[in-house]
Amino acid sequence: MRTALFRSTAALLAAGVAALLPAAAVAAPTPSPGATPVNRAGTSFLTATPITAGQPVRVDASIGDHLYWSFPATAGQVHEINATVTFPKGRSGASTWTVDVFDGLRRRQACTAGAQTPTVDAKASNVVLGCTLREVRSWAEPWSADPLPGTYVVRLSVIELPEPDLGAPIDVDLLVGTIADRGASADDGELAAPLVPNTKAGTVLNAVPPVDAEADDESGSLADWLPDLGSRWVWTGIGGVLAAVAGVFGFAVTRRPRRR
């Protein structure tokens, strides 16, 4: 009787778990109504293609490409990144893919859920990647790596694959969704400005700065040719002279007198 009751209870629990699985799948982010699809991707942090939450992305790429997108994040938001890589034709071996997320200071952010680095065999037609970020905070200590408001960068790439598969065509679908938005955090502080990567290159100075005439005249003085008193070469020379004098004095004291 007890065994039958235990089996029926286990069956009910299994049925309940199976009923909850479709509901968890529905919680995945969906494209926003009327959002304009994006069909391109950047190749570096500086050329990352800007997107927004709920904006679908579909691009044609090749195995081995590093694809970059950027999106804004505000305090209180929790973002989820879903990516699907489809292989139009078969491959020669297994491959490992990864999706990485960086904040405005290019600090890699940890994922709390999702298949961030899945491995698929050669017969698989696609691979699904996912990353759920932590809640964006309104402020944090300088030494911490907590997510702060600003521009975040998503990078999709392959990290292990057979060399014959390098350069094969692929289709990439990506979507960044906001699964929670609690507004401003209750932390006692606020970031002065969002963290945005500096994408402006500095100016190149081609002109040679002029040399002061007085400084040029002083450079040829005798003082410039003399070594500094604190230099190791000066103390090495002084030590050598003292050692020579001590050697001569010691020889004169210890040598035997000649007999006539």
C-alpha positions as CSV (number, residue, x, y, z in Angstrom):
1,M,0.0,0.0,0.0
2,R,2.8,2.4,0.9
3,T,4.7,1.5,-2.3
4,A,1.7,2.2,-4.4
5,L,1.1,5.6,-2.7
6,F,4.8,6.5,-3.1
7,R,4.6,5.7,-6.8
8,S,1.5,7.7,-7.4
9,T,3.0,10.7,-5.5
10,A,6.1,10.5,-7.7
11,A,4.0,10.4,-10.8
12,L,2.1,13.5,-9.8
13,L,5.3,15.4,-9.1
14,A,6.8,14.4,-12.4
15,A,3.6,15.5,-14.2
16,G,3.7,18.9,-12.4
17,V,7.3,19.5,-13.4
18,A,6.5,18.6,-17.0
19,A,3.6,21.0,-16.9
20,L,5.9,23.8,-15.7
21,L,8.5,23.3,-18.4
22,P,6.5,24.9,-21.2
23,A,5.7,27.9,-19.0
24,A,9.4,28.5,-18.3
25,A,10.0,28.4,-22.1
26,V,7.4,31.0,-22.7
27,A,9.2,33.4,-20.3
28,A,11.9,33.9,-23.0
29,P,12.1,37.5,-24.4
30,T,10.1,38.2,-27.5
31,P,10.6,40.9,-30.1
32,S,8.9,44.2,-29.5
33,P,5.9,45.0,-31.8
34,G,7.0,47.2,-34.7
35,A,10.7,46.9,-33.9
36,T,13.0,47.3,-36.9
37,P,15.1,44.2,-37.5
38,V,18.9,44.7,-37.6
39,N,20.8,42.8,-40.3
40,R,24.4,43.7,-39.5
41,A,27.0,43.4,-36.7
42,G,30.2,45.1,-35.7
43,T,33.6,43.4,-35.7
44,S,35.1,45.1,-32.6
45,F,34.1,47.2,-29.5
46,L,34.5,50.4,-31.5
47,T,32.3,49.2,-34.4
48,A,29.6,47.4,-32.3
49,T,26.2,47.8,-33.9
50,P,23.7,49.6,-31.6
51,I,20.5,47.8,-30.8
52,T,17.7,48.2,-28.2
53,A,15.9,45.7,-26.0
54,G,13.3,43.8,-28.1
55,Q,14.9,44.6,-31.4
56,P,15.5,41.4,-33.4
57,V,18.9,40.8,-35.0
58,R,19.5,38.4,-38.0
59,V,22.8,38.5,-39.8
60,D,24.7,36.3,-42.2
61,A,28.3,35.5,-41.0
62,S,31.0,33.0,-41.2
63,I,32.4,30.6,-38.5
64,G,35.3,32.3,-36.9
65,D,33.8,35.9,-37.0
66,H,33.6,37.9,-33.8
67,L,30.2,39.7,-33.9
68,Y,29.5,42.7,-31.6
69,W,26.3,44.6,-30.7
70,S,25.7,47.3,-28.1
71,F,22.6,48.2,-26.1
72,P,21.8,50.7,-23.4
73,A,21.0,49.6,-19.8
74,T,19.5,51.6,-17.0
75,A,19.3,51.0,-13.2
76,G,16.8,48.4,-12.1
77,Q,16.8,46.4,-15.4
78,V,17.6,42.7,-15.8
79,H,18.6,41.8,-19.4
80,E,18.5,38.4,-21.1
81,I,20.4,37.7,-24.3
82,N,19.3,34.8,-26.5
83,A,21.3,33.8,-29.6
84,T,20.8,31.0,-32.1
85,V,23.5,30.1,-34.6
86,T,22.2,28.0,-37.6
87,F,24.5,25.9,-39.7
88,P,23.2,25.6,-43.3
89,K,25.4,22.5,-44.0
90,G,27.2,19.8,-42.1
91,R,30.5,20.3,-40.3
92,S,33.5,18.1,-39.8
93,G,33.5,18.1,-36.0
94,A,32.2,19.5,-32.7
95,S,32.5,23.2,-31.9
96,T,32.2,25.4,-28.8
97,W,30.5,28.8,-28.9
98,T,30.3,31.6,-26.4
99,V,28.4,34.8,-25.8
100,D,30.1,37.4,-23.6
101,V,28.7,40.7,-22.2
102,F,30.8,43.7,-21.3
103,D,29.7,46.9,-19.5
104,G,30.7,50.5,-20.4
105,L,34.2,50.0,-18.9
106,R,34.6,46.8,-20.9
107,R,34.4,44.6,-17.8
108,R,33.1,41.2,-18.5
109,Q,29.8,40.6,-16.7
110,A,28.9,37.3,-15.2
111,C,25.8,35.4,-16.4
112,T,23.3,34.1,-13.7
113,A,21.5,31.7,-16.1
114,G,21.6,30.5,-19.7
115,A,23.9,28.3,-21.8
116,Q,26.8,30.8,-22.2
117,T,29.3,28.3,-23.6
118,P,27.6,25.4,-25.2
119,T,29.3,22.6,-27.3
120,V,27.5,21.0,-30.3
121,D,28.5,18.0,-32.3
122,A,29.0,17.9,-36.1
123,K,25.5,16.6,-36.8
124,A,23.7,19.5,-35.0
125,S,21.9,22.0,-37.2
126,N,22.1,24.9,-34.7
127,V,23.3,25.9,-31.3
128,V,21.4,28.1,-28.8
129,L,23.2,30.4,-26.4
130,G,21.8,32.5,-23.6
131,C,22.9,34.8,-20.8
132,T,20.9,36.4,-18.1
133,L,22.7,39.4,-16.5
134,R,22.4,40.6,-12.9
135,E,20.2,43.6,-12.1
136,V,21.8,46.9,-13.1
137,R,22.7,48.9,-10.0
138,S,22.5,52.7,-9.7
139,W,25.9,52.8,-8.1
140,A,28.7,50.5,-6.9
141,E,32.1,50.7,-5.2
142,P,35.0,51.4,-7.6
143,W,36.7,48.1,-6.8
144,S,33.6,46.0,-7.6
145,A,32.5,44.6,-10.9
146,D,28.8,45.2,-10.3
147,P,26.8,46.1,-13.4
148,L,26.2,49.8,-13.7
149,P,24.0,51.9,-16.1
150,G,25.6,52.6,-19.5
151,T,26.2,51.0,-22.8
152,Y,26.7,47.2,-22.8
153,V,28.4,45.2,-25.5
154,V,27.5,41.7,-26.6
155,R,30.1,39.5,-28.3
156,L,29.3,36.2,-30.1
157,S,32.1,34.0,-31.2
158,V,33.4,30.4,-31.5
159,I,36.3,29.4,-29.3
160,E,36.9,25.8,-30.3
161,L,36.3,24.2,-33.7
162,P,38.0,22.0,-36.3
163,E,40.2,24.0,-38.7
164,P,38.3,22.7,-41.9
165,D,35.1,24.4,-40.6
166,L,36.7,27.8,-40.3
167,G,34.9,30.3,-42.7
168,A,31.8,28.2,-43.3
169,P,28.6,30.3,-43.6
170,I,26.2,30.6,-40.7
171,D,23.0,32.4,-39.8
172,V,22.8,34.3,-36.5
173,D,19.6,35.3,-34.7
174,L,20.0,37.4,-31.5
175,L,17.6,39.2,-29.2
176,V,18.2,41.2,-26.1
177,G,15.2,41.4,-23.8
178,T,14.4,43.0,-20.5
179,I,12.8,40.4,-18.2
180,A,12.5,42.8,-15.2
181,D,12.5,46.5,-14.7
182,R,12.3,47.6,-11.1
183,G,13.1,51.2,-11.8
184,A,15.7,53.0,-9.7
185,S,17.4,50.8,-7.2
186,A,17.1,51.4,-3.5
187,D,20.8,51.7,-3.0
188,D,22.0,54.8,-1.3
189,G,23.7,56.4,-4.2
190,E,23.5,57.3,-7.9
191,L,25.9,57.1,-10.8
192,A,26.8,60.6,-12.0
193,A,26.7,59.5,-15.7
194,P,26.2,56.3,-17.6
195,L,29.3,54.3,-18.5
196,V,29.9,54.7,-22.2
197,P,33.0,53.4,-24.0
198,N,35.2,56.0,-25.5
199,T,35.0,55.5,-29.3
200,K,36.8,58.7,-30.3
201,A,40.3,58.2,-31.4
202,G,43.0,60.7,-30.2
203,T,44.8,63.2,-32.5
204,V,48.2,62.3,-33.9
205,L,50.9,64.8,-33.5
206,N,53.0,64.9,-36.7
207,A,54.9,68.1,-36.0
208,V,58.2,67.9,-34.0
209,P,58.1,70.3,-31.0
210,P,60.7,73.1,-31.3
211,V,63.9,73.0,-29.2
212,D,64.7,75.9,-27.0
213,A,68.0,77.7,-28.1
214,E,69.2,78.3,-24.5
215,A,68.6,74.7,-23.6
216,D,70.5,73.6,-26.8
217,D,73.5,75.8,-25.7
218,E,73.5,74.4,-22.2
219,S,73.5,70.9,-23.5
220,G,77.0,71.2,-24.8
221,S,78.6,72.4,-21.4
222,L,81.2,70.4,-19.6
223,A,78.8,69.7,-16.7
224,D,76.8,67.5,-19.0
225,W,79.8,65.3,-19.8
226,L,80.8,64.8,-16.2
227,P,79.1,61.8,-14.4
228,D,76.7,62.5,-11.6
229,L,78.2,62.2,-8.1
230,G,75.5,59.7,-7.2
231,S,76.1,57.5,-10.2
232,R,77.3,53.9,-9.6
233,W,80.1,54.5,-12.1
234,V,81.7,57.1,-9.8
235,W,81.5,54.9,-6.7
236,T,82.8,52.0,-8.7
237,G,85.8,54.0,-9.8
238,I,86.4,55.2,-6.2
239,G,86.2,51.7,-4.9
240,G,88.7,50.5,-7.5
241,V,91.2,53.2,-6.5
242,L,90.8,52.4,-2.8
243,A,91.3,48.7,-3.5
244,A,94.5,49.3,-5.4
245,V,95.9,51.5,-2.6
246,A,95.0,49.0,0.0
247,G,96.7,46.3,-2.1
248,V,99.9,48.2,-2.4
249,F,100.0,49.1,1.3
250,G,99.4,45.5,2.3
251,F,102.1,44.3,0.0
252,A,104.6,46.8,1.4
253,V,103.8,45.8,5.0
254,T,103.9,42.1,4.6
255,R,106.9,41.6,2.1
256,R,110.1,40.2,3.5
257,P,113.2,42.4,3.6
258,R,116.0,41.4,1.1
259,R,119.3,40.0,2.5
260,R,122.5,41.4,1.1
